[in-house]
Amino acid sequence: MVKKTIPVLPLRDIVVFPNMIAPLFVGREQSVNALNYVMTGDKKIFLLSQKNSKVDNPNEENLYSFGTVAKIIQLLKLPDGTLKVLVEGLQRAKVKKINFNKDFITASITEIIQKTKKNSNVKALQKLIIEHFTEFQKINKKVSPDIINNLKTINDPDKIVDIIVSNISISLSQKQEILEITNTEERLDKIYGYLVSEIDSFQVEK
């Protein structure tokens, strides 16, 4: 477990996972301050999703306690003063203490380092999930075939979960739930259930 203090970027309507690259549009003054601050250092920021996206100044009750440490790949200032940021998720982490400072929010966090023992159940679930996701990709053309090819080369079950959950359209609270589960087998089980129901609903629509 790695402990550190890091600036926070509250997110509306998105949960960012490790191994995921996401564009974000940032306009709130505190969030802009946090981004400007980290750009002068290691470019790392802690992404925490809001429970209610309509809240402009989230307090501790409105922010989830699990999020993702991310690195800023690119930052563009738009003519209207907002920032377009491209982030890459690195590591899941849990808030130990959150501080609402005048300039921006910071949090002292504990990073979640996964050490997975690959038992036969984990291996079987992993194989099943990739098969189902391949089937899902065939009926949902929004998912690139490259993602499937990439998944087949990955041996880390948590990384597989993170990539799949970023590519299926489950709700924000369901994504957050998967982000928070620390047991690998439980995460695989959960994503398998969601994949099965996504495939079912696609077939019903057809």
C-alpha positions in Angstrom: 0.0 0.0 0.0 1.5 3.3 -1.1 0.3 6.4 0.7 0.5 9.9 -0.8 -1.2 13.3 -0.9 -2.4 14.5 -4.3 -4.7 17.1 -5.9 -8.2 16.0 -6.7 -10.2 16.4 -9.9 -14.0 15.8 -9.3 -15.7 14.2 -12.3 -19.3 14.4 -13.5 -20.9 11.5 -15.3 -17.7 9.4 -15.8 -15.6 6.8 -13.9 -12.1 6.5 -15.1 -10.3 3.2 -14.7 -6.6 2.3 -14.9 -5.4 1.6 -18.5 -8.1 3.9 -19.8 -7.5 7.1 -21.8 -10.3 9.6 -21.5 -10.9 13.2 -22.7 -12.3 15.5 -20.0 -13.6 19.1 -20.2 -12.9 21.1 -17.1 -14.3 24.5 -16.3 -14.6 24.8 -12.6 -12.1 27.2 -11.0 -10.8 24.8 -8.4 -10.4 22.0 -11.0 -8.6 24.4 -13.3 -6.3 25.4 -10.4 -5.6 21.7 -9.6 -4.6 21.0 -13.2 -2.4 24.0 -13.6 -0.7 23.0 -10.3 0.1 19.4 -11.3 1.3 20.5 -14.8 4.3 22.1 -13.1 5.1 18.8 -11.4 4.6 15.1 -12.1 1.3 15.7 -14.0 -0.5 13.2 -11.7 -4.0 13.9 -10.4 -6.6 11.9 -8.5 -9.9 11.4 -10.3 -12.9 11.1 -8.0 -16.4 10.7 -9.4 -19.3 12.7 -8.0 -22.4 10.9 -6.7 -24.6 13.7 -8.1 -23.3 15.3 -11.2 -25.5 18.4 -10.9 -23.6 19.6 -7.8 -21.2 22.4 -8.7 -19.1 22.5 -5.6 -19.0 18.9 -4.3 -18.3 18.2 -0.6 -17.1 15.0 0.9 -20.6 13.5 1.0 -20.9 14.0 -2.7 -17.6 12.3 -3.7 -17.0 8.6 -3.8 -14.1 7.4 -1.7 -12.5 5.3 -4.4 -11.0 6.8 -7.5 -8.1 6.5 -10.0 -4.7 8.2 -10.0 -4.1 9.4 -13.5 -1.4 11.1 -15.6 -2.2 14.1 -17.8 -1.1 13.3 -21.4 -2.3 16.5 -22.9 -3.9 19.8 -21.8 -5.4 22.4 -24.2 -6.9 25.8 -23.2 -10.1 26.4 -25.2 -11.2 29.9 -26.3 -14.1 29.9 -23.7 -11.6 29.4 -20.9 -12.3 25.8 -20.2 -9.6 23.1 -20.4 -9.7 20.0 -22.5 -7.6 17.4 -20.8 -6.5 13.9 -22.0 -5.9 11.6 -19.0 -4.6 8.1 -18.7 -5.7 6.1 -15.6 -2.8 4.5 -13.8 -3.8 3.1 -10.4 -6.9 2.6 -8.2 -6.8 4.3 -4.8 -8.9 5.0 -1.8 -9.3 8.3 0.1 -7.9 8.4 3.6 -8.6 12.1 4.2 -9.8 14.8 1.9 -9.1 18.5 2.3 -11.1 21.3 0.7 -8.6 24.1 0.4 -9.2 27.5 -1.1 -7.3 26.9 -4.3 -8.2 23.2 -5.0 -9.2 19.9 -3.3 -6.4 17.5 -2.2 -6.6 14.0 -0.7 -4.3 11.8 1.2 -4.8 8.4 -0.5 -3.8 4.7 -0.3 -3.1 3.1 -3.7 -4.6 -0.3 -4.2 -1.8 -2.7 -5.4 -3.4 -5.9 -6.7 -1.6 -9.2 -6.0 -3.7 -11.8 -7.6 -3.3 -15.5 -7.0 -4.5 -17.0 -10.2 -6.5 -20.1 -9.1 -8.4 -22.3 -11.5 -11.6 -20.3 -11.0 -9.9 -17.0 -11.9 -8.4 -18.5 -15.0 -11.8 -20.0 -16.1 -13.6 -16.7 -15.5 -11.0 -14.8 -17.4 -11.3 -17.1 -20.4 -15.1 -16.9 -20.3 -15.2 -13.1 -20.0 -12.9 -12.7 -23.1 -15.2 -15.1 -25.0 -18.3 -13.2 -24.0 -16.7 -9.8 -24.8 -15.6 -11.1 -28.2 -19.3 -12.0 -28.8 -20.4 -8.6 -27.5 -18.0 -6.9 -29.9 -19.6 -8.7 -32.9 -23.0 -7.3 -32.1 -21.8 -3.8 -30.8 -19.7 -2.2 -33.6 -18.7 0.6 -31.3 -16.1 -1.7 -29.8 -12.9 -1.9 -31.9 -11.6 -5.3 -32.8 -8.2 -4.1 -31.7 -9.4 -4.1 -28.1 -10.2 -7.8 -28.4 -6.8 -8.6 -29.9 -5.2 -6.6 -27.1 -7.2 -8.4 -24.4 -6.0 -11.8 -25.7 -2.4 -10.8 -25.0 -3.0 -9.6 -21.4 -2.5 -12.0 -18.5 -3.6 -9.7 -15.7 -7.2 -10.4 -14.8 -7.7 -6.9 -13.1 -6.4 -5.2 -16.3 -8.9 -7.2 -18.3 -11.8 -6.1 -16.1 -10.6 -2.4 -16.3 -10.5 -2.5 -20.1 -13.9 -4.2 -20.5 -15.7 -2.0 -18.0 -14.5 1.0 -20.0 -16.1 -0.4 -23.1 -19.6 -1.4 -22.0 -22.5 0.9 -21.3 -23.4 0.1 -17.7 -24.4 2.9 -15.3 -22.0 5.1 -13.4 -22.9 3.5 -10.1 -22.2 0.0 -11.5 -18.8 1.1 -12.9 -18.0 2.7 -9.5 -18.9 -0.5 -7.8 -16.4 -2.5 -10.0 -13.8 0.2 -9.3 -14.2 -0.3 -5.6 -14.1 -4.2 -5.4 -10.6 -5.2 -4.3 -11.1 -9.0 -4.7 -10.2 -10.0 -8.3 -12.5 -13.0 -8.5 -15.4 -10.8 -7.3 -14.6 -8.2 -10.0 -14.5 -10.9 -12.7 -17.8 -12.4 -11.5 -19.4 -8.9 -11.5 -18.2 -8.0 -15.0 -19.3 -11.4 -16.3 -22.8 -10.8 -15.1 -22.9 -7.4 -16.8 -21.6 -8.8 -20.0 -24.2 -11.5 -20.1 -27.1 -9.0 -19.6 -25.6 -6.5 -22.1 -25.5 -9.3 -24.8 -29.1 -10.3 -23.8 -30.4 -6.8 -24.1 -28.6 -6.3 -27.5 -30.2 -9.5 -28.8 -33.7 -8.4 -27.6 -33.3 -5.0 -29.3 -32.4 -6.9 -32.6 
